[in-house]
Amino acid sequence: MATTGPEIEVDTLTHLEERVQKAVALVQRLRQEKEALLKDLATSQSALEDSQLANLGLREELETMQTERKQVRGRLEKLLGHIDQLGAA
């Protein structure tokens, strides 16, 4: 059973067609994955920006509280100094 020229060409063409179909399917899958990854990236970047804004707000609040704490401490020390003067008199 010898294979003839046309049969070999058909087998080669069929094989090539299968490979092209696989390549097309692979490209489609990769494009879908790329789109999904781009959406995930956009979501992550948005979340990062939100976190950075929240962090900035918290940092400012912390600085304000630290300043207020220093002021309260100074006022308390001053009041305690006055109380000590009253006790010494």
Order of alpha helices (4+ residues) and beta strands (2+ residues): alpha
